[in-house]
Amino acid sequence: MINYLFILIFLGLIFFIILTKLIKENEIKKFKKINFLSIYLSLFVFSYISVSITYYFLGAPNISNSMLLEIKEKKQLVKQEQLKKIKKTKNDLKIINKMLQNDPQNLNLLLAKASMAAIIQDIETEIETLKKIIKVNPITNVKSLLAQAYLRKNDGIVNEFIKKLIDEVLSEKPKDPGANFILAKYLNQNGNKNKSRNLLLKILKNLDVKGPWHQIYKDELNIK
């Protein structure tokens, strides 16, 4: 990007030098003033647009091929690690399902299944498993997880069902980060942007800095 800025500045200087030289030597008098200026400005704008378009399609030329290759390799490595994790989780999920056949109401196994379903992004399995847990034991944290799963299924839109679910969670646990996060989204959805932001800031103050919700709240608030 820096190289292209220098090119743009350099082009501007060249056109400026040419213009001053023509004025100094009275060369402009040989042309009709309006025609000269229109042609001159057209060339100037065309040059800038050409450079800008080249930059847009080719990217910053000061990034070396080795740097681009390194970035590509890192992305591929991350993708491979993610695929390995998903494959392992799917295998673990099969084992959990076999264990649940003998003990279908085991909360630890059901929680493990819900967690694994979330990792492999199987939202339907995650939701059904969380609902089973709530039937066995209506744990507030699990209700919050269920609301979050429904939110992901609904593409981040808080409908009345999700709102009712988080109201129940907040009546039992007012500072629950998941439920408050969803409530902030609901407020923002309905035009209460300031109220939404204030709620996020209020909860953020009490969140563990090392916990996942702290960063999620900061991202939502655009805080670096």
PANU-401466 format. One record per residue (C-alpha): z, y, x; residue in three letters. Coordinates in Angstrom, 1 decimal. Example, Ala and Ser with C-alpha at 12.3 -4.5 7.8 and 13.67 -1.06 7.14 Angstrom:
BEGIN
+--------+--------+--------+-----+
:     c3 :     c2 :     c1 :   r :
+--------+--------+--------+-----+
:    7.8 :   -4.5 :   12.3 : ala :
:    7.1 :   -1.1 :   13.7 : ser :
+--------+--------+--------+-----+
END
This chain:
BEGIN
+--------+--------+--------+-----+
:     c3 :     c2 :     c1 :   r :
+--------+--------+--------+-----+
:    0.0 :    0.0 :    0.0 : met :
:    0.9 :    2.4 :    2.9 : ile :
:   -2.6 :    1.8 :    4.4 : asn :
:   -4.3 :    2.8 :    1.1 : tyr :
:   -2.2 :    5.9 :    0.8 : leu :
:   -3.4 :    7.0 :    4.2 : phe :
:   -7.0 :    6.3 :    3.2 : ile :
:   -6.6 :    8.4 :    0.1 : leu :
:   -5.1 :   11.2 :    2.1 : ile :
:   -7.9 :   10.9 :    4.7 : phe :
:  -10.6 :   11.1 :    2.0 : leu :
:   -9.0 :   14.2 :    0.6 : gly :
:   -8.9 :   15.9 :    4.0 : leu :
:  -12.6 :   15.0 :    4.7 : ile :
:  -13.7 :   16.5 :    1.3 : phe :
:  -11.5 :   19.6 :    2.0 : phe :
:  -13.0 :   20.1 :    5.5 : ile :
:  -16.5 :   19.8 :    4.2 : ile :
:  -15.9 :   22.2 :    1.4 : leu :
:  -14.3 :   24.9 :    3.7 : thr :
:  -17.2 :   24.5 :    6.2 : lys :
:  -19.8 :   24.9 :    3.5 : leu :
:  -18.0 :   28.0 :    2.2 : ile :
:  -17.7 :   29.4 :    5.7 : lys :
:  -21.4 :   28.9 :    6.5 : glu :
:  -22.5 :   30.2 :    3.0 : asn :
:  -24.3 :   27.0 :    2.4 : glu :
:  -23.0 :   26.9 :   -1.2 : ile :
:  -25.3 :   29.9 :   -2.0 : lys :
:  -28.3 :   27.6 :   -1.7 : lys :
:  -27.1 :   25.6 :   -4.7 : phe :
:  -26.3 :   26.6 :   -8.2 : lys :
:  -22.5 :   27.1 :   -8.3 : lys :
:  -21.9 :   25.0 :  -11.4 : ile :
:  -24.1 :   22.1 :  -10.3 : asn :
:  -22.6 :   22.1 :   -6.8 : phe :
:  -19.0 :   22.0 :   -8.0 : leu :
:  -19.7 :   19.3 :  -10.6 : ser :
:  -21.5 :   17.1 :   -8.0 : ile :
:  -18.8 :   17.7 :   -5.4 : tyr :
:  -16.0 :   16.9 :   -7.8 : leu :
:  -17.8 :   13.8 :   -9.1 : ser :
:  -18.1 :   12.4 :   -5.6 : leu :
:  -14.5 :   13.2 :   -4.8 : phe :
:  -13.2 :   11.4 :   -8.0 : val :
:  -15.6 :    8.5 :   -7.4 : phe :
:  -14.3 :    8.0 :   -3.9 : ser :
:  -10.7 :    7.9 :   -5.1 : tyr :
:  -11.4 :    5.6 :   -8.0 : ile :
:  -13.3 :    3.2 :   -5.7 : ser :
:  -10.4 :    3.0 :   -3.3 : val :
:   -7.9 :    2.5 :   -6.1 : ser :
:   -9.9 :   -0.2 :   -7.8 : ile :
:  -10.3 :   -2.0 :   -4.4 : thr :
:   -6.5 :   -1.9 :   -4.0 : tyr :
:   -5.9 :   -3.1 :   -7.5 : tyr :
:   -8.1 :   -6.2 :   -7.1 : phe :
:   -7.5 :   -7.1 :   -3.5 : leu :
:   -3.8 :   -6.1 :   -3.2 : gly :
:   -2.1 :   -4.4 :   -0.2 : ala :
:   -4.3 :   -5.1 :    2.9 : pro :
:   -1.3 :   -4.7 :    5.2 : asn :
:    0.1 :   -8.0 :    4.0 : ile :
:   -1.1 :  -10.5 :    6.6 : ser :
:   -2.5 :  -13.9 :    5.7 : asn :
:    0.5 :  -15.6 :    7.3 : ser :
:    2.9 :  -13.7 :    5.1 : met :
:    0.9 :  -14.6 :    2.0 : leu :
:    0.9 :  -18.2 :    3.1 : leu :
:    4.6 :  -18.1 :    3.6 : glu :
:    5.2 :  -16.7 :    0.2 : ile :
:    2.9 :  -19.3 :   -1.4 : lys :
:    4.7 :  -22.1 :    0.5 : glu :
:    8.2 :  -20.9 :   -0.7 : lys :
:    7.0 :  -20.8 :   -4.3 : lys :
:    5.6 :  -24.3 :   -4.0 : gln :
:    8.9 :  -25.5 :   -2.5 : leu :
:   10.9 :  -24.0 :   -5.3 : val :
:    8.6 :  -25.6 :   -7.9 : lys :
:    8.9 :  -29.0 :   -6.2 : gln :
:   12.7 :  -28.7 :   -6.2 : glu :
:   12.6 :  -27.8 :   -9.9 : gln :
:   10.4 :  -30.8 :  -10.7 : leu :
:   12.7 :  -33.1 :   -8.7 : lys :
:   15.7 :  -31.7 :  -10.6 : lys :
:   14.0 :  -32.2 :  -14.0 : ile :
:   13.0 :  -35.8 :  -13.1 : lys :
:   16.5 :  -36.7 :  -12.0 : lys :
:   18.0 :  -35.1 :  -15.1 : thr :
:   15.6 :  -37.1 :  -17.4 : lys :
:   16.7 :  -40.3 :  -15.7 : asn :
:   20.4 :  -39.3 :  -16.0 : asp :
:   19.8 :  -38.5 :  -19.7 : leu :
:   18.5 :  -42.1 :  -20.3 : lys :
:   21.8 :  -43.4 :  -18.8 : ile :
:   23.9 :  -41.1 :  -21.0 : ile :
:   22.0 :  -42.2 :  -24.1 : asn :
:   22.7 :  -45.9 :  -23.3 : lys :
:   26.4 :  -45.1 :  -22.8 : met :
:   26.4 :  -43.2 :  -26.1 : leu :
:   25.2 :  -46.3 :  -28.0 : gln :
:   28.6 :  -47.9 :  -27.2 : asn :
:   30.6 :  -44.7 :  -27.7 : asp :
:   28.7 :  -42.3 :  -30.0 : pro :
:   31.5 :  -39.8 :  -30.4 : gln :
:   32.5 :  -39.4 :  -26.8 : asn :
:   32.7 :  -35.6 :  -26.3 : leu :
:   32.3 :  -35.7 :  -22.6 : asn :
:   29.1 :  -37.8 :  -22.9 : leu :
:   27.8 :  -35.5 :  -25.7 : leu :
:   28.5 :  -32.4 :  -23.6 : leu :
:   26.7 :  -33.9 :  -20.7 : ala :
:   23.7 :  -34.8 :  -22.9 : lys :
:   23.6 :  -31.2 :  -24.3 : ala :
:   23.7 :  -29.8 :  -20.8 : ser :
:   20.9 :  -32.1 :  -19.5 : met :
:   18.8 :  -31.3 :  -22.6 : ala :
:   19.2 :  -27.6 :  -21.7 : ala :
:   18.1 :  -28.2 :  -18.1 : ile :
:   14.9 :  -29.9 :  -19.1 : ile :
:   14.4 :  -27.3 :  -21.9 : gln :
:   14.5 :  -29.9 :  -24.8 : asp :
:   16.0 :  -27.4 :  -27.3 : ile :
:   15.9 :  -29.7 :  -30.3 : glu :
:   17.9 :  -32.4 :  -28.5 : thr :
:   20.3 :  -29.8 :  -27.2 : glu :
:   20.9 :  -28.3 :  -30.7 : ile :
:   21.3 :  -31.7 :  -32.4 : glu :
:   23.8 :  -32.8 :  -29.7 : thr :
:   25.8 :  -29.6 :  -30.0 : leu :
:   26.0 :  -30.1 :  -33.8 : lys :
:   27.3 :  -33.6 :  -33.3 : lys :
:   30.0 :  -32.3 :  -31.0 : ile :
:   31.1 :  -29.7 :  -33.6 : ile :
:   31.3 :  -32.3 :  -36.3 : lys :
:   33.7 :  -34.3 :  -34.1 : val :
:   35.6 :  -31.3 :  -32.8 : asn :
:   34.7 :  -27.7 :  -33.8 : pro :
:   35.2 :  -26.2 :  -30.4 : ile :
:   34.6 :  -22.4 :  -30.3 : thr :
:   32.8 :  -22.6 :  -26.9 : asn :
:   30.4 :  -25.2 :  -28.3 : val :
:   29.7 :  -23.1 :  -31.3 : lys :
:   28.7 :  -20.3 :  -28.9 : ser :
:   26.5 :  -22.7 :  -27.0 : leu :
:   24.8 :  -23.7 :  -30.3 : leu :
:   24.2 :  -20.0 :  -31.2 : ala :
:   22.6 :  -19.5 :  -27.7 : gln :
:   20.4 :  -22.5 :  -28.2 : ala :
:   19.2 :  -21.3 :  -31.6 : tyr :
:   18.5 :  -17.9 :  -30.0 : leu :
:   16.2 :  -19.5 :  -27.4 : arg :
:   14.5 :  -21.5 :  -30.1 : lys :
:   13.9 :  -18.3 :  -32.1 : asn :
:   12.4 :  -16.5 :  -29.1 : asp :
:   15.4 :  -14.2 :  -28.6 : gly :
:   15.4 :  -12.9 :  -32.2 : ile :
:   18.8 :  -13.0 :  -33.9 : val :
:   18.3 :  -14.1 :  -37.5 : asn :
:   21.0 :  -14.2 :  -40.2 : glu :
:   21.9 :  -17.8 :  -39.4 : phe :
:   22.6 :  -17.0 :  -35.8 : ile :
:   24.5 :  -13.8 :  -36.8 : lys :
:   26.7 :  -15.8 :  -39.1 : lys :
:   27.4 :  -18.3 :  -36.3 : leu :
:   28.4 :  -15.7 :  -33.8 : ile :
:   30.6 :  -14.0 :  -36.4 : asp :
:   32.5 :  -17.2 :  -36.7 : glu :
:   32.8 :  -17.5 :  -32.9 : val :
:   34.0 :  -13.9 :  -32.4 : leu :
:   36.6 :  -14.4 :  -35.2 : ser :
:   38.0 :  -17.2 :  -33.1 : glu :
:   37.3 :  -15.8 :  -29.6 : lys :
:   36.6 :  -12.0 :  -29.6 : pro :
:   35.7 :  -11.8 :  -26.0 : lys :
:   33.3 :  -14.7 :  -25.8 : asp :
:   30.4 :  -13.6 :  -23.5 : pro :
:   27.7 :  -15.6 :  -25.2 : gly :
:   28.5 :  -14.5 :  -28.7 : ala :
:   28.9 :  -10.8 :  -27.7 : asn :
:   25.6 :  -11.0 :  -25.8 : phe :
:   23.9 :  -12.2 :  -29.0 : ile :
:   25.7 :   -9.5 :  -31.0 : leu :
:   24.4 :   -6.8 :  -28.7 : ala :
:   20.9 :   -8.1 :  -29.2 : lys :
:   21.4 :   -8.1 :  -33.0 : tyr :
:   22.6 :   -4.4 :  -32.8 : leu :
:   19.7 :   -3.4 :  -30.6 : asn :
:   17.3 :   -5.3 :  -33.0 : gln :
:   18.6 :   -3.1 :  -35.9 : asn :
:   18.3 :    0.2 :  -34.1 : gly :
:   21.8 :    0.5 :  -32.8 : asn :
:   20.8 :    0.8 :  -29.1 : lys :
:   23.8 :    2.9 :  -28.0 : asn :
:   26.3 :    0.6 :  -29.7 : lys :
:   24.6 :   -2.4 :  -28.2 : ser :
:   24.7 :   -1.0 :  -24.7 : arg :
:   28.4 :    0.1 :  -25.1 : asn :
:   29.3 :   -3.4 :  -26.2 : leu :
:   27.6 :   -5.0 :  -23.2 : leu :
:   29.3 :   -2.5 :  -20.8 : leu :
:   32.7 :   -3.2 :  -22.4 : lys :
:   32.4 :   -7.0 :  -22.0 : ile :
:   30.8 :   -6.7 :  -18.5 : leu :
:   34.1 :   -5.1 :  -17.2 : lys :
:   36.0 :   -8.3 :  -18.0 : asn :
:   33.5 :  -10.8 :  -16.7 : leu :
:   33.9 :  -12.9 :  -13.6 : asp :
:   31.7 :  -11.3 :  -10.9 : val :
:   30.7 :  -14.7 :   -9.6 : lys :
:   30.0 :  -16.2 :  -13.0 : gly :
:   26.5 :  -16.4 :  -14.5 : pro :
:   27.2 :  -14.1 :  -17.4 : trp :
:   28.0 :  -11.2 :  -15.1 : his :
:   24.4 :  -11.2 :  -13.8 : gln :
:   22.9 :  -11.8 :  -17.2 : ile :
:   24.7 :   -8.8 :  -18.6 : tyr :
:   23.6 :   -6.6 :  -15.6 : lys :
:   20.0 :   -7.7 :  -16.1 : asp :
:   20.2 :   -6.8 :  -19.8 : glu :
:   21.6 :   -3.4 :  -18.9 : leu :
:   19.1 :   -2.9 :  -16.1 : asn :
:   21.9 :   -2.5 :  -13.6 : ile :
:   21.1 :   -3.4 :  -10.0 : lys :
+--------+--------+--------+-----+
END
